Amino acid sequence: MMTKRGLFITFEGIDGCGKTTQMNLLAQYLKNQGAEVLITREPGAKGLGEKIREILLHYDGEVSSKAESFLFLADRAQHIDKIVNPAIEQGKFVLCDRHTDSTIAYQGYGRGVDKEQLKFLNNLATGDRKPDLTFVFDIDIETSMSRVGKEKDRMESSGIEFFEKVRQGYLEIAKLEPNRVKVIDASQTIEEISHRVTDLLKKKEI
Ligand code: TYD
C-alpha cells in the first residue's frame, strides 16, 4: 500500500456517521508509518472556503437547491486547485472530510438536482483529480440524528426524509463505483471501524 506518490482519500456519509473521527484515526496511523498527511474538509478549507462554509451552514434566508449546489462546487474548485492538488504533488496523503460524493448524495439524491449535470459540474470543479479511495460510513438516520444533537445547522435541519434519501444515495454511489467506494457499517465500535478502514486501505492496489 505504501507508495511514493500522494494519495487522495475521501470520507463520506450522512451527518453524525462518525467519519471525522475515523479520518483523524487514519491520519494518526499513517503518520506513525512515517507518511506526510494533510487533513482537510469540504466545505470550509482555509481561506475562501471558510467564507463559503459560513453561507452554506448559517445563511438564514431561502436558498435554492441549484444555488446551494453551486456554492458547494465553488468551494470544491478552490479547494482542489489551491490545497489538494499541491499537497498530492508534494507526495502527501490527503484525507478529505467530504468531497464530490456529498454533492451527488445531498444535492442530487437528497434535493433532487439532476445527478448527471452534477457529475458534469463536479468534473469541472475537480479537473482530472479523482479520489483514489472513498469510505462511506453507513448508519441509520435515528442514530446519526441523535449524535448531531439539538443544535442543528442549515443542512442538518433538512429532516428525516431528506436524510433517508441521502443515505440511499450513498449506497447507490457505492454500487456504481465499487472499486473506489467502500461502504463500512458505522454502527460498530470505533476500534472495529478503524480496523476495517486500515484493512481496506492495505488491500487497495495503488
Ligand atoms: P459539516 O459541519 O462539515 O458536517 P459534517 O461534519 O457532517 O460533515 O457540514 C457540511 C454539511 O454540508 C453537511 O450537512 C453535508 C453538506 N454538504 C452538501 O450538502 N453537499 C456537499 O457537496 C458537501 C461537501 C457538503
Boltz pocket constraint, residues with backbone or C-beta under 6 A from the ligand:
constraints:
  - pocket:
      binder: B
      contacts: [[A, 13], [A, 14], [A, 15], [A, 16], [A, 20], [A, 42], [A, 43], [A, 57], [A, 72], [A, 73], [A, 97], [A, 98], [A, 99], [A, 100], [A, 102], [A, 103], [A, 104], [A, 106], [A, 107], [A, 155], [A, 156]]
      max_distance: 6.0
